[in-house]
């Protein structure tokens, strides 16, 4: 089964992370990792109520990371593993301009 995470920042910046041969991250560790990155990057919830869905958190972290961190092999590998595990989906596509997550 195919396993990958794709992040589209814009037409010139599309990042594809193949997770086929990568050790899966446990779900709780993935949530912790994303929470930590959200806090470290000073991210804000998307909704005015402050409610933050897990898919929203993944989008906000990817947007804050930008091309610099998504282009960093170590950080992006952890991000891809955490995204796949936290969302419990083998194939995840993040479209940052559209603020959408698809599976």
DRENTORKOL-3810 file (N, C-alpha, C; in nm, 4 decimals):
REM DRENTORKOL-3810
@n.u->0.0829; n.v->-0.1173; n.w->0.0000; ca.u->0.0000; ca.v->0.0000; ca.w->0.0000; c.u->0.0884; c.v->0.1250; c.w->0.0000
@n.u->0.0540; n.v->0.2214; n.w->-0.0814; ca.u->0.1278; ca.v->0.3462; ca.w->-0.0910; c.u->0.1119; c.v->0.4262; c.w->0.0382
@n.u->0.2203; n.v->0.4912; n.w->0.0817; ca.u->0.2168; ca.v->0.5736; ca.w->0.2012; c.u->0.3009; c.v->0.6979; c.w->0.1753
@n.u->0.2342; n.v->0.8154; n.w->0.1732; ca.u->0.3062; ca.v->0.9389; ca.w->0.1454; c.u->0.2291; c.v->1.0600; c.w->0.1969
@n.u->0.3043; n.v->1.1676; n.w->0.2156; ca.u->0.2460; ca.v->1.2967; ca.w->0.2519; c.u->0.2945; c.v->1.3961; c.w->0.1473
@n.u->0.2018; n.v->1.4739; n.w->0.0925; ca.u->0.2354; ca.v->1.5771; ca.w->-0.0048; c.u->0.1886; c.v->1.7114; c.w->0.0498
@n.u->0.2783; n.v->1.8100; n.w->0.0451; ca.u->0.2458; ca.v->1.9450; ca.w->0.0909; c.u->0.2661; c.v->2.0405; c.w->-0.0257
@n.u->0.1606; n.v->2.1142; n.w->-0.0603; ca.u->0.1688; ca.v->2.2155; ca.w->-0.1648; c.u->0.1646; c.v->2.3526; c.w->-0.0989
@n.u->0.2777; n.v->2.4251; n.w->-0.1069; ca.u->0.2820; ca.v->2.5622; ca.w->-0.0555; c.u->0.2353; c.v->2.6603; c.w->-0.1621
@n.u->0.2767; n.v->2.6372; n.w->-0.2850; ca.u->0.2351; ca.v->2.7145; ca.w->-0.4021; c.u->0.2780; c.v->2.6337; c.w->-0.5243
@n.u->0.2563; n.v->2.6882; n.w->-0.6422; ca.u->0.2871; ca.v->2.6143; ca.w->-0.7656; c.u->0.4342; c.v->2.5755; c.w->-0.7760
@n.u->0.5218; n.v->2.6554; n.w->-0.7181; ca.u->0.6657; ca.v->2.6284; ca.w->-0.7261; c.u->0.7200; c.v->2.5454; c.w->-0.6106
@n.u->0.6401; n.v->2.5251; n.w->-0.5084; ca.u->0.6873; ca.v->2.4541; ca.w->-0.3893; c.u->0.5905; c.v->2.3423; c.w->-0.3517
@n.u->0.6158; n.v->2.2252; n.w->-0.4065; ca.u->0.5386; ca.v->2.1050; ca.w->-0.3747; c.u->0.6370; c.v->2.0032; c.w->-0.3179
@n.u->0.6088; n.v->1.9571; n.w->-0.1974; ca.u->0.6975; ca.v->1.8627; ca.w->-0.1288; c.u->0.6261; c.v->1.7287; c.w->-0.1151
@n.u->0.6920; n.v->1.6236; n.w->-0.1569; ca.u->0.6364; ca.v->1.4878; ca.w->-0.1480; c.u->0.7280; c.v->1.4046; c.w->-0.0616
@n.u->0.6704; n.v->1.3414; n.w->0.0410; ca.u->0.7477; ca.v->1.2597; ca.w->0.1343; c.u->0.6979; c.v->1.1159; c.w->0.1282
@n.u->0.7834; n.v->1.0283; n.w->0.0802; ca.u->0.7514; ca.v->0.8867; ca.w->0.0670; c.u->0.7750; c.v->0.8190; c.w->0.2010
@n.u->0.6717; n.v->0.7554; n.w->0.2551; ca.u->0.6809; ca.v->0.6887; ca.w->0.3856; c.u->0.6784; c.v->0.5368; c.w->0.3722
@n.u->0.6979; n.v->0.4889; n.w->0.2503; ca.u->0.6880; ca.v->0.3455; ca.w->0.2222; c.u->0.7822; c.v->0.2614; c.w->0.3078
@n.u->0.9053; n.v->0.3009; n.w->0.3222; ca.u->1.0048; ca.v->0.2230; ca.w->0.3956; c.u->1.0374; c.v->0.2839; c.w->0.5318
@n.u->0.9500; n.v->0.3692; n.w->0.5823; ca.u->0.9754; ca.v->0.4421; ca.w->0.7068; c.u->0.8963; c.v->0.3796; c.w->0.8208
@n.u->0.9617; n.v->0.3713; n.w->0.9370; ca.u->0.8963; ca.v->0.3190; ca.w->1.0569; c.u->0.7808; c.v->0.4110; c.w->1.0966
@n.u->0.6594; n.v->0.3596; n.w->1.1123; ca.u->0.5464; ca.v->0.4451; ca.w->1.1514; c.u->0.5681; c.v->0.5045; c.w->1.2915
@n.u->0.5145; n.v->0.6229; n.w->1.3114; ca.u->0.5219; ca.v->0.6893; ca.w->1.4406; c.u->0.3955; c.v->0.6528; c.w->1.5195
@n.u->0.4086; n.v->0.6202; n.w->1.6481; ca.u->0.2880; ca.v->0.5933; ca.w->1.7272; c.u->0.1969; c.v->0.7165; c.w->1.7305
@n.u->0.0664; n.v->0.6932; n.w->1.7335; ca.u->-0.0325; ca.v->0.8004; ca.w->1.7269; c.u->-0.0113; c.v->0.9051; c.w->1.8369
@n.u->0.0090; n.v->0.8624; n.w->1.9602; ca.u->0.0250; ca.v->0.9578; ca.w->2.0702; c.u->0.1537; c.v->1.0395; c.w->2.0563
@n.u->0.2590; n.v->0.9789; n.w->2.0075; ca.u->0.3852; ca.v->1.0497; ca.w->1.9851; c.u->0.3670; c.v->1.1524; c.w->1.8728
@n.u->0.2918; n.v->1.1152; n.w->1.7698; ca.u->0.2660; ca.v->1.2062; ca.w->1.6578; c.u->0.1894; c.v->1.3293; c.w->1.7050
@n.u->0.0886; n.v->1.3089; n.w->1.7870; ca.u->0.0107; ca.v->1.4222; ca.w->1.8394; c.u->0.0989; c.v->1.5110; c.w->1.9258
@n.u->0.1822; n.v->1.4498; n.w->2.0083; ca.u->0.2729; ca.v->1.5269; ca.w->2.0937; c.u->0.3697; c.v->1.6080; c.w->2.0070
@n.u->0.4271; n.v->1.5452; n.w->1.9034; ca.u->0.5232; ca.v->1.6137; ca.w->1.8168; c.u->0.4585; c.v->1.7344; c.w->1.7493
@n.u->0.3374; n.v->1.7159; n.w->1.6957; ca.u->0.2676; ca.v->1.8267; ca.w->1.6302; c.u->0.2324; c.v->1.9375; c.w->1.7297
@n.u->0.1883; n.v->1.9003; n.w->1.8499; ca.u->0.1598; ca.v->1.9994; ca.w->1.9543; c.u->0.2841; c.v->2.0807; c.w->1.9856
@n.u->0.3959; n.v->2.0124; n.w->1.9981; ca.u->0.5224; ca.v->2.0784; ca.w->2.0303; c.u->0.5627; c.v->2.1756; c.w->1.9194
@n.u->0.5516; n.v->2.1336; n.w->1.7946; ca.u->0.5873; ca.v->2.2205; ca.w->1.6823; c.u->0.4926; c.v->2.3405; c.w->1.6751
@n.u->0.3647; n.v->2.3177; n.w->1.6998; ca.u->0.2650; ca.v->2.4240; ca.w->1.6998; c.u->0.3044; c.v->2.5318; c.w->1.8013
@n.u->0.3439; n.v->2.4900; n.w->1.9190; ca.u->0.3839; ca.v->2.5828; ca.w->2.0252; c.u->0.5155; c.v->2.6508; c.w->1.9924
@n.u->0.6162; n.v->2.5730; n.w->1.9505; ca.u->0.7478; ca.v->2.6299; ca.w->1.9189; c.u->0.7417; c.v->2.7342; c.w->1.8087
@n.u->0.6535; n.v->2.7142; n.w->1.7112; ca.u->0.6431; ca.v->2.8062; ca.w->1.5977; c.u->0.5497; c.v->2.9238; c.w->1.6258
@n.u->0.4885; n.v->2.9243; n.w->1.7437; ca.u->0.3981; ca.v->3.0346; ca.w->1.7778; c.u->0.2722; c.v->3.0377; c.w->1.6936
@n.u->0.2241; n.v->2.9215; n.w->1.6551; ca.u->0.1049; ca.v->2.9128; ca.w->1.5698; c.u->-0.0202; c.v->2.9515; c.w->1.6483
@n.u->-0.1206; n.v->2.9942; n.w->1.5744; ca.u->-0.2494; ca.v->3.0336; ca.w->1.6306; c.u->-0.3586; c.v->2.9452; c.w->1.5710
@n.u->-0.4639; n.v->2.9151; n.w->1.6488; ca.u->-0.5758; ca.v->2.8378; ca.w->1.5939; c.u->-0.6400; c.v->2.9112; c.w->1.4762
@n.u->-0.6934; n.v->2.8358; n.w->1.3816; ca.u->-0.7577; ca.v->2.8940; ca.w->1.2639; c.u->-0.8953; c.v->2.9516; c.w->1.2961
@n.u->-0.9623; n.v->2.8918; n.w->1.3925; ca.u->-1.1004; ca.v->2.9307; ca.w->1.4220; c.u->-1.1054; c.v->3.0338; c.w->1.5355
@n.u->-1.1944; n.v->3.1302; n.w->1.5253; ca.u->-1.2039; ca.v->3.2333; ca.w->1.6288; c.u->-1.2429; c.v->3.1775; c.w->1.7658
@n.u->-1.3054; n.v->3.0591; n.w->1.7673; ca.u->-1.3444; ca.v->2.9981; ca.w->1.8946; c.u->-1.2239; c.v->2.9397; c.w->1.9682
@n.u->-1.1128; n.v->2.9266; n.w->1.8975; ca.u->-0.9939; ca.v->2.8679; ca.w->1.9591; c.u->-0.9890; c.v->2.7168; c.w->1.9453
@n.u->-1.0982; n.v->2.6566; n.w->1.8975; ca.u->-1.1007; ca.v->2.5114; ca.w->1.8779; c.u->-1.0042; c.v->2.4760; c.w->1.7657
@n.u->-0.9239; n.v->2.3745; n.w->1.7892; ca.u->-0.8240; ca.v->2.3358; ca.w->1.6898; c.u->-0.8366; c.v->2.1874; c.w->1.6581
@n.u->-0.8852; n.v->2.1576; n.w->1.5394; ca.u->-0.8940; ca.v->2.0195; ca.w->1.4946; c.u->-0.7541; c.v->1.9718; c.w->1.4572
@n.u->-0.7323; n.v->1.8440; n.w->1.4633; ca.u->-0.6009; ca.v->1.7887; ca.w->1.4309; c.u->-0.5603; c.v->1.8216; c.w->1.2872
@n.u->-0.6531; n.v->1.8143; n.w->1.1945; ca.u->-0.6223; ca.v->1.8490; ca.w->1.0548; c.u->-0.5828; c.v->1.9964; c.w->1.0442
@n.u->-0.6494; n.v->2.0828; n.w->1.1211; ca.u->-0.6130; ca.v->2.2248; ca.w->1.1227; c.u->-0.4706; c.v->2.2433; c.w->1.1737
@n.u->-0.4363; n.v->2.1696; n.w->1.2777; ca.u->-0.3028; ca.v->2.1819; ca.w->1.3367; c.u->-0.1957; c.v->2.1432; c.w->1.2348
@n.u->-0.2193; n.v->2.0382; n.w->1.1600; ca.u->-0.1239; ca.v->1.9938; ca.w->1.0586; c.u->-0.1055; c.v->2.1032; c.w->0.9527
@n.u->-0.2150; n.v->2.1624; n.w->0.9069; ca.u->-0.2091; ca.v->2.2694; ca.w->0.8069; c.u->-0.1326; c.v->2.3901; c.w->0.8614
@n.u->-0.1635; n.v->2.4306; n.w->0.9835; ca.u->-0.1013; ca.v->2.5494; ca.w->1.0425; c.u->0.0487; c.v->2.5275; c.w->1.0633
@n.u->0.0867; n.v->2.4085; n.w->1.1076; ca.u->0.2287; ca.v->2.3776; ca.w->1.1270; c.u->0.3012; c.v->2.3770; c.w->0.9921
@n.u->0.2411; n.v->2.3173; n.w->0.8905; ca.u->0.3041; ca.v->2.3151; ca.w->0.7576; c.u->0.3196; c.v->2.4567; c.w->0.7032
@n.u->0.2177; n.v->2.5392; n.w->0.7225; ca.u->0.2241; ca.v->2.6777; ca.w->0.6747; c.u->0.3350; c.v->2.7546; c.w->0.7470
@n.u->0.3447; n.v->2.7352; n.w->0.8788; ca.u->0.4485; ca.v->2.8036; ca.w->0.9566; c.u->0.5877; c.v->2.7527; c.w->0.9208
@n.u->0.5977; n.v->2.6248; n.w->0.8893; ca.u->0.7278; ca.v->2.5662; ca.w->0.8532; c.u->0.7797; c.v->2.6247; c.w->0.7229
@n.u->0.6911; n.v->2.6424; n.w->0.6272; ca.u->0.7302; ca.v->2.6989; ca.w->0.4997; c.u->0.8307; c.v->2.6123; c.w->0.4254
@n.u->0.8818; n.v->2.6671; n.w->0.3183; ca.u->0.9756; ca.v->2.5933; ca.w->0.2329; c.u->1.1056; c.v->2.5613; c.w->0.3052
@n.u->1.1453; n.v->2.6482; n.w->0.3977; ca.u->1.2723; ca.v->2.6266; ca.w->0.4676; c.u->1.2708; c.v->2.4954; c.w->0.5467
@n.u->1.1730; n.v->2.4775; n.w->0.6346; ca.u->1.1699; ca.v->2.3540; ca.w->0.7142; c.u->1.1225; c.v->2.2341; c.w->0.6332
@n.u->1.0284; n.v->2.2550; n.w->0.5427; ca.u->0.9837; ca.v->2.1422; ca.w->0.4602; c.u->1.0960; c.v->2.0925; c.w->0.3699
@n.u->1.1918; n.v->2.1775; n.w->0.3419; ca.u->1.3082; ca.v->2.1375; ca.w->0.2628; c.u->1.4193; c.v->2.0761; c.w->0.3460
@n.u->1.4054; n.v->2.0810; n.w->0.4775; ca.u->1.5039; ca.v->2.0205; ca.w->0.5678; c.u->1.4701; c.v->1.8719; c.w->0.5841
@n.u->1.5598; n.v->1.7850; n.w->0.5431; ca.u->1.5324; ca.v->1.6406; ca.w->0.5394; c.u->1.4926; c.v->1.5844; c.w->0.6757
@n.u->1.5613; n.v->1.6225; n.w->0.7804; ca.u->1.5323; ca.v->1.5672; ca.w->0.9144; c.u->1.3963; c.v->1.6140; c.w->0.9649
@n.u->1.3726; n.v->1.7467; n.w->0.9597; ca.u->1.2462; ca.v->1.7998; ca.w->1.0107; c.u->1.1283; c.v->1.7467; c.w->0.9280
@n.u->1.1411; n.v->1.7511; n.w->0.7966; ca.u->1.0292; ca.v->1.7106; ca.w->0.7107; c.u->0.9963; c.v->1.5621; c.w->0.7242
@n.u->1.0970; n.v->1.4795; n.w->0.7502; ca.u->1.0710; ca.v->1.3361; ca.w->0.7703; c.u->0.9854; c.v->1.3153; c.w->0.8953
@n.u->1.0178; n.v->1.3881; n.w->1.0018; ca.u->0.9391; ca.v->1.3783; ca.w->1.1251; c.u->0.7994; c.v->1.4357; c.w->1.1039
@n.u->0.7905; n.v->1.5469; n.w->1.0320; ca.u->0.6600; ca.v->1.6061; ca.w->1.0044; c.u->0.5718; c.v->1.5077; c.w->0.9263
@n.u->0.6265; n.v->1.4473; n.w->0.8236; ca.u->0.5492; ca.v->1.3534; ca.w->0.7417; c.u->0.5041; c.v->1.2331; c.w->0.8243
@n.u->0.5955; n.v->1.1780; n.w->0.9035; ca.u->0.5587; ca.v->1.0641; ca.w->0.9894; c.u->0.4492; c.v->1.1036; c.w->1.0880
@n.u->0.4637; n.v->1.2203; n.w->1.1505; ca.u->0.3660; ca.v->1.2665; ca.w->1.2490; c.u->0.2305; c.v->1.2932; c.w->1.1840
@n.u->0.2312; n.v->1.3535; n.w->1.0666; ca.u->0.1069; ca.v->1.3837; ca.w->0.9952; c.u->0.0317; c.v->1.2564; c.w->0.9607
@n.u->0.1008; n.v->1.1607; n.w->0.9029; ca.u->0.0378; ca.v->1.0349; ca.w->0.8645; c.u->-0.0175; c.v->0.9608; c.w->0.9866
@n.u->0.0598; n.v->0.9576; n.w->1.0937; ca.u->0.0176; ca.v->0.8852; ca.w->1.2143; c.u->-0.0956; c.v->0.9574; c.w->1.2863
@n.u->-0.0849; n.v->1.0890; n.w->1.3017; ca.u->-0.1866; ca.v->1.1645; ca.w->1.3752; c.u->-0.3215; c.v->1.1593; c.w->1.3043
@n.u->-0.3194; n.v->1.1683; n.w->1.1716; ca.u->-0.4436; ca.v->1.1645; ca.w->1.0952; c.u->-0.4875; c.v->1.0220; c.w->1.0629
@n.u->-0.4025; n.v->0.9254; n.w->1.0937; ca.u->-0.4314; ca.v->0.7827; ca.w->1.0728; c.u->-0.4685; c.v->0.7527; c.w->0.9278
@n.u->-0.3936; n.v->0.8140; n.w->0.8360; ca.u->-0.4155; ca.v->0.7931; ca.w->0.6932; c.u->-0.2812; c.v->0.7679; c.w->0.6257
@n.u->-0.2725; n.v->0.6694; n.w->0.5362; ca.u->-0.1459; ca.v->0.6423; ca.w->0.4690; c.u->-0.1095; c.v->0.7467; c.w->0.3631
@n.u->-0.2102; n.v->0.8086; n.w->0.3009; ca.u->-0.1853; ca.v->0.9092; ca.w->0.1978; c.u->-0.2559; c.v->1.0380; c.w->0.2397
@n.u->-0.1764; n.v->1.1437; n.w->0.2557; ca.u->-0.2299; ca.v->1.2733; ca.w->0.2983; c.u->-0.1791; c.v->1.3798; c.w->0.2022
@n.u->-0.2705; n.v->1.4670; n.w->0.1573; ca.u->-0.2333; ca.v->1.5794; ca.w->0.0713; c.u->-0.2752; c.v->1.7085; c.w->0.1411
@n.u->-0.1776; n.v->1.7959; n.w->0.1633; ca.u->-0.2034; ca.v->1.9248; ca.w->0.2262; c.u->-0.1902; c.v->2.0339; c.w->0.1204
@n.u->-0.2931; n.v->2.1125; n.w->0.1031; ca.u->-0.2917; ca.v->2.2255; ca.w->0.0105; c.u->-0.2970; c.v->2.3508; c.w->0.0972
@n.u->-0.1822; n.v->2.4138; n.w->0.1176; ca.u->-0.1741; ca.v->2.5261; ca.w->0.2097; c.u->-0.2520; c.v->2.6481; c.w->0.1593
@n.u->-0.2411; n.v->2.6893; n.w->0.0314; ca.u->-0.3200; ca.v->2.8056; ca.w->-0.0124; c.u->-0.4714; c.v->2.7851; c.w->0.0066
@n.u->-0.5194; n.v->2.6640; n.w->-0.0156; ca.u->-0.6617; ca.v->2.6340; ca.w->-0.0015; c.u->-0.6985; c.v->2.5973; c.w->0.1432
@n.u->-0.5953; n.v->2.5805; n.w->0.2277; ca.u->-0.6143; ca.v->2.5402; ca.w->0.3673; c.u->-0.6979; c.v->2.4110; c.w->0.3746
@n.u->-0.6579; n.v->2.3119; n.w->0.2925; ca.u->-0.7342; ca.v->2.1873; ca.w->0.2879; c.u->-0.6455; c.v->2.0653; c.w->0.3070
@n.u->-0.7073; n.v->1.9621; n.w->0.3610; ca.u->-0.6438; ca.v->1.8320; ca.w->0.3799; c.u->-0.7289; c.v->1.7301; c.w->0.3068
@n.u->-0.6659; n.v->1.6479; n.w->0.2249; ca.u->-0.7396; ca.v->1.5405; ca.w->0.1584; c.u->-0.6636; c.v->1.4102; c.w->0.1768
@n.u->-0.7388; n.v->1.3013; n.w->0.1646; ca.u->-0.6817; ca.v->1.1679; ca.w->0.1878; c.u->-0.6960; c.v->1.0827; c.w->0.0652
END
